[in-house]
Amino acid sequence: MVYHSQQGQMTTLIVETEAYLGQKDSTAHAFQGHRSVANEALYGPPGTIYIFSLRGRMMLNFITQQREVPQGILIRGIEPIAGREIMEQNRSKQGFELTNGPGKLTEALGITDRTLNLTLLNQGSLKLDLSKGYQPKKNY
């Protein structure tokens, strides 16, 4: 994932996600067909960015299914590749604590509001490159 912020470019690997299965998922914002201005991004095309606030922190989600099928993934953890200094400045943390949670990673990236909500991946400041793989050093 590459984020072009006003502070500079940050590049990360997504290392943890959580899927939400829409209308049948009791933990999803679209459970039982719930639709509102706040969750409208869920109903957008694949690649739509959905940002919501939880306990004062922004949560970053990507919509994964066709339009009107409100399913997506919450980005739960990232590994900094480039721009770590910017992330450390934004969070005043280092190491594991820097980006090991959905609210922590958005804070590290400087995503502090819903500006990216309803925008599309790869058409603005947030890009996702699925062509490069990452192989863990050790299989568990």
C-alpha positions as a Python dict, from the first residue, in 0.01 Angstrom:
ca = {
    (1, 'M'): (0, 0, 0),
    (2, 'V'): (132, 347, -87),
    (3, 'Y'): (-6, 663, 71),
    (4, 'H'): (89, 1004, -67),
    (5, 'S'): (17, 1233, 227),
    (6, 'Q'): (89, 1603, 265),
    (7, 'Q'): (386, 1500, 482),
    (8, 'G'): (533, 1272, 218),
    (9, 'Q'): (503, 923, 73),
    (10, 'M'): (466, 617, 294),
    (11, 'T'): (483, 260, 169),
    (12, 'T'): (365, -39, 370),
    (13, 'L'): (280, -405, 352),
    (14, 'I'): (-66, -500, 474),
    (15, 'V'): (-5, -776, 728),
    (16, 'E'): (-346, -818, 890),
    (17, 'T'): (-704, -772, 769),
    (18, 'E'): (-1052, -861, 886),
    (19, 'A'): (-1338, -942, 649),
    (20, 'Y'): (-1693, -819, 693),
    (21, 'L'): (-1961, -1011, 506),
    (22, 'G'): (-2226, -744, 479),
    (23, 'Q'): (-2592, -798, 544),
    (24, 'K'): (-2553, -1144, 702),
    (25, 'D'): (-2263, -1044, 930),
    (26, 'S'): (-2386, -919, 1269),
    (27, 'T'): (-2061, -724, 1320),
    (28, 'A'): (-2082, -544, 983),
    (29, 'H'): (-2213, -191, 942),
    (30, 'A'): (-2448, -322, 669),
    (31, 'F'): (-2602, -594, 888),
    (32, 'Q'): (-2963, -665, 789),
    (33, 'G'): (-2938, -415, 504),
    (34, 'H'): (-2856, -111, 718),
    (35, 'R'): (-2772, 179, 490),
    (36, 'S'): (-2703, 540, 586),
    (37, 'V'): (-2499, 840, 480),
    (38, 'A'): (-2225, 721, 716),
    (39, 'N'): (-2186, 376, 559),
    (40, 'E'): (-2269, 457, 196),
    (41, 'A'): (-1913, 365, 89),
    (42, 'L'): (-1994, 1, 168),
    (43, 'Y'): (-2234, -4, -125),
    (44, 'G'): (-1983, 136, -374),
    (45, 'P'): (-1782, -49, -636),
    (46, 'P'): (-1484, -269, -545),
    (47, 'G'): (-1189, -59, -442),
    (48, 'T'): (-1400, 205, -270),
    (49, 'I'): (-1237, 331, 48),
    (50, 'Y'): (-1460, 326, 355),
    (51, 'I'): (-1343, 526, 656),
    (52, 'F'): (-1529, 544, 982),
    (53, 'S'): (-1444, 664, 1329),
    (54, 'L'): (-1422, 434, 1629),
    (55, 'R'): (-1324, 567, 1971),
    (56, 'G'): (-1184, 881, 1810),
    (57, 'R'): (-964, 698, 1558),
    (58, 'M'): (-1021, 643, 1190),
    (59, 'M'): (-1065, 288, 1058),
    (60, 'L'): (-952, 209, 702),
    (61, 'N'): (-1156, -36, 493),
    (62, 'F'): (-1157, -144, 129),
    (63, 'I'): (-1476, -259, -43),
    (64, 'T'): (-1420, -595, -212),
    (65, 'Q'): (-1742, -687, -391),
    (66, 'Q'): (-1950, -545, -674),
    (67, 'R'): (-2160, -232, -625),
    (68, 'E'): (-2455, -281, -386),
    (69, 'V'): (-2291, -585, -219),
    (70, 'P'): (-2167, -426, 107),
    (71, 'Q'): (-1865, -641, 186),
    (72, 'G'): (-1511, -537, 256),
    (73, 'I'): (-1201, -569, 465),
    (74, 'L'): (-1077, -367, 759),
    (75, 'I'): (-702, -305, 746),
    (76, 'R'): (-584, -414, 1093),
    (77, 'G'): (-206, -407, 1066),
    (78, 'I'): (66, -278, 835),
    (79, 'E'): (443, -311, 820),
    (80, 'P'): (626, 12, 729),
    (81, 'I'): (856, -15, 427),
    (82, 'A'): (928, 352, 347),
    (83, 'G'): (835, 670, 531),
    (84, 'R'): (874, 517, 877),
    (85, 'E'): (1006, 849, 1010),
    (86, 'I'): (680, 1021, 914),
    (87, 'M'): (479, 746, 1083),
    (88, 'E'): (689, 767, 1399),
    (89, 'Q'): (642, 1143, 1409),
    (90, 'N'): (266, 1106, 1366),
    (91, 'R'): (236, 846, 1646),
    (92, 'S'): (529, 925, 1877),
    (93, 'K'): (588, 547, 1886),
    (94, 'Q'): (840, 307, 1740),
    (95, 'G'): (867, -64, 1671),
    (96, 'F'): (573, -300, 1705),
    (97, 'E'): (347, -37, 1865),
    (98, 'L'): (371, 188, 1560),
    (99, 'T'): (113, 21, 1333),
    (100, 'N'): (-20, -287, 1516),
    (101, 'G'): (-386, -196, 1516),
    (102, 'P'): (-644, -38, 1287),
    (103, 'G'): (-656, 296, 1470),
    (104, 'K'): (-282, 303, 1523),
    (105, 'L'): (-202, 252, 1156),
    (106, 'T'): (-431, 532, 1037),
    (107, 'E'): (-281, 762, 1298),
    (108, 'A'): (70, 665, 1181),
    (109, 'L'): (-29, 738, 820),
    (110, 'G'): (-179, 1071, 922),
    (111, 'I'): (-534, 971, 829),
    (112, 'T'): (-721, 1172, 1091),
    (113, 'D'): (-1050, 1241, 915),
    (114, 'R'): (-1285, 1091, 654),
    (115, 'T'): (-1140, 1277, 354),
    (116, 'L'): (-1055, 948, 177),
    (117, 'N'): (-1403, 804, 238),
    (118, 'L'): (-1589, 721, -86),
    (119, 'T'): (-1275, 764, -298),
    (120, 'L'): (-1132, 481, -506),
    (121, 'L'): (-804, 302, -451),
    (122, 'N'): (-539, 386, -712),
    (123, 'Q'): (-723, 699, -825),
    (124, 'G'): (-608, 933, -551),
    (125, 'S'): (-353, 949, -274),
    (126, 'L'): (-395, 587, -158),
    (127, 'K'): (-276, 309, -386),
    (128, 'L'): (-274, -67, -359),
    (129, 'D'): (-31, -274, -565),
    (130, 'L'): (-126, -640, -571),
    (131, 'S'): (142, -736, -825),
    (132, 'K'): (420, -766, -568),
    (133, 'G'): (405, -1056, -330),
    (134, 'Y'): (561, -1100, 9),
    (135, 'Q'): (679, -1435, 135),
    (136, 'P'): (726, -1474, 512),
    (137, 'K'): (1070, -1593, 619),
    (138, 'K'): (919, -1876, 821),
    (139, 'N'): (605, -2077, 761),
    (140, 'Y'): (400, -2166, 1067),
}
